[in-house]
Structure formats: structure tokens, C-alpha cells
Amino acid sequence: MCLNHPAPPPPTSLARRGVLGAAMALVGASAITGATGGIAAAAERTTHGSRDSRDSGAPRGTLVIEGGTLLDPLTGEVTEDSVVVIEDGVVTAAGSRNATRAARAALPSTVHVVAAHGKWVLPGLVDAHIHLNSLAEARAALHQGATSVRSGSTNFYQDIALRELARWAPEQVPGMRAAGVFVTPDLGDTILADPDLAPLARLKGGVTSTEALRRVVQVNLERGVDVVKTRSNPRAGLAEQDPLQQVYTREQLATVVAAARKGGKGVLCHSYSETGCRDAVFAGVRSMEHGVFVTEDTLHEMSRRGTFFTPTIGAIAGMIGDADPILDERGRTYVPILQRAVRAAHDMGVPVAAGTDSAGGVVDPIGGEVVRMREAGLSVLDAIRTATTSAAELLGQSRSIGRLAKGFHGDAVLFDRSPLEDLTVLKTPSAVIHTGIAVTV
């Protein structure tokens, strides 16, 4: 079906600036910028494709974390009485006092020192699937230790706005990989998010044709998304929906993937059913989300392709005890099946990433999902990796986040006890540092 414009849309550059300025207003950006000029400037930067988290003028901190027990999730190495030196938002040294002596001596004696004696020091955690729609939600995620996140989509580009705010107010917003608006048959009120989506409003059957699918992906790309989000099945958390029903075929999913790849972006796909999971993987998605009924054959294919698995176990478990008996039953049925799938995926070499799927104003700590990974059968260290090194690789940032090592972002979380002995401590960090700036100490 052809998508004929009844009238020309606003000029694309104008639409981008207006759309993203409105998104910043929705997330509450005025609390940071203090004026519409700041909002417009941030929107203008996004319009012109600025993606450098080290933009000139952006705040970056310099400090030293001293005396804590440092854990490197990649190697499993534990360093007692460690020192982490962060200069201008980047780690210049991390390890023993002797190994960091030169980097520490290069800083002025007045540098801020975070005393970490008796604490455990880990890299900032990564939430690989979360829905942040407001500044308050972003702050909650950051305060709970998620210094980097990947959006699972928002209705009105709030994630793109938050990504820009993270560059200018890192003490309030985690680093963000934005997904923009959901590629789904029924856009609902999201149709109001963008003038370039208006031609889709009268399509019978919604966003299902090849041209319509490409259009929604292209609009997202023009708004500056980092990833594209789509689905093969409906939601499990709505009793009136059947999460095993097929929403998009393999061919439709492949259309979304091809359109995203044309813009250099990967796709995350919401999937539950056996067919939905398999179709998503064979369509070429970067990561499969939820994946309760994924089969061993599909997991083998994921391992072969390097497709990531983001199971969001805590979100599925959150249905248990719901007042609606349908949701309660789904939760009780799905969780053990998903746990077995996670364990099988890990054993087959499928990269697994932690994501809370937090939404609706309630932000769960990413540390809780790490605990769920352990409960599913992963070792303690491998569970920690799902929210550090593995999630960093999924976000395409394996050389900048997920570890505290030279050249990495100055993102750290401190804990009162050893996570190797008690993973539940990851739910309650005692201090959070983002780009060398103390968020909570």
C-alpha cells in the first residue's frame, strides 16, 4: 500500500528539533537546563547527529576511589586496598596502589577522594532493557547503580531526550542507548509523537506493510536512535493479550532488520512463543527480549550468530501474585521455563544480558536481575557479567563500560559487602559515580 501524504510534512530538520524539544519537556528537562534555550540546543545537537558523550563543555569529573576491594568482572580478579583514578571522566588507572601510583601522583593533592575502605568497588552496572519516560525514573535507575542503560522504547522519544541530558547532567541521568518509538502494528497515541508518522494513521491493519514498516524505522533513524525495537508477540503483562499470538512474521521482522541495518543500527525484538523467538533470530535481530519459550534449536542458532538474549526474568516474575488470576498463572508458569532457557542459553554460549524491563514509573534495581540470573543457574561471576561486560558488549560499548580499566568511562558503584558472597547487595549500592562525578556517596 502506498503511503501518500495528504499534505507535505514540516521540513524534516524543523520537525526533528520540535519533536526532540517536546520530548525533553516531557522528561522534565527544564529541571536541568533551566531554560528553553538549553532544550533547543540539545535538540539541535541531536538533529545534526552529535553522539559524542565527550562533547566539548559537557561536565566530566576527576576523583580517586581509594582503599576498596576492586572486582574486574572480565577476569574475575579481586584487588584489595585498590585505587581507581578517574580524570576528566575517564579511568586513567585501576588496581593496586603500586600499579596506580603514577596516575595518582599526576593529580593535584586537592583532588576529591572517595574513601572506599571496607567497600567493594565494581564498574557501573548496565540495564540492557528498561523503559525510562521521565527524569525521575532516570534518576531512580542511576541511584540504584545503573550508570548505562539501553531503552526498550518510549512513546514520545523521551529516551532520546534523556540520552542528551545524560551528556550534560550525568549526575542525574545514566548513559543511554535510545530506541525511540516501538515498531508495532498499533502505534496508538505514539502516532502523535512525530509529524512524519501521521500518514500511517489511516492504514488498515496498522503498521504491517513493507512500506509502513520501513517508514517507522526510517523516522526513528532520522530522530537519531541507537537501536530499533520491534516485536513478534503481544505483551505477557496484559491479561487481555495472548503473548503466544504472532504479531509479525519472519518476513516482516526481516524487513525491520534490513531497514535498521541500512542506517547502521541493530534491532531488539520482544518475543515469547517458540515461533516468535525463532522468527526473530532468523530475521537477524541483534537481541531477543524475554524469550520464554525459546527452543534449544533456536538457542544453538543464537550461539552461532552471536544473538544476545535479554530474558528480563524479574519482570516476568513480577506477574506472580497479581490480582488478575491470568497474570498470576502466567508468572508462575513462565518463570521456571524461562530459568531453564537462560541456563541452557548460557551453557550453549549464547551471550546473556540483564535487563529489568522497568516501566510505568516503577524502576527496579538492575542488581535484582543479577540475582535472578544466579537463581537461574549461572555462577556468581557470570551473573555479574550479565550486567557488566556482557551487557556492555550488547550496547556496543565493550571498550568503554562494564569494567574499571584504563580508558574506560569513570563509572563505578560501591557496595558494603562482597557481591561474590552475597549477590543481593547489588540491589543497594552505597555510592554511585558516573563519568567521574559522585552521584551518591
Secondary structure, 3 states (H helix, E strand, C coil): CCCCCCCCCCCHHHHHHHHHHHHHHHHCCHHHHCCHHHHHHHHHHHHCCCCCCCCCCCCCCCEEEECCEEECCCCCCEECCCEEEEECCEEEEEECCCCCHHHHHCCCCCCEEEECCCCEEEECEEEEEECCCCHHHHHHHHHCCEEEEEECCCCCCHHHHHHHHHHHCCCCCCEEECCCCCECCCCHHHHHHCHHHHHHCCCCCCCCCHHHHHHHHHHHHHHCCCEEEEECCCCCCCCCCCCCCCCCCHHHHHHHHHHHHHCCCEEEEEECCHHHHHHHHHHCCCEEEECCCCCHHHHHHHHHHCCEEECCHHHHHCCCCCCCHHHHHHHHHHHHHHHHHHHHHHHCCCCECCCCCCECCECCCHHHHHHHHHHCCCCHHHHHHCCCHHHHHHCCCCCCCCCCCCCCECCEEEECCCCCCCHHHHHCCCEEEECCEEEEC
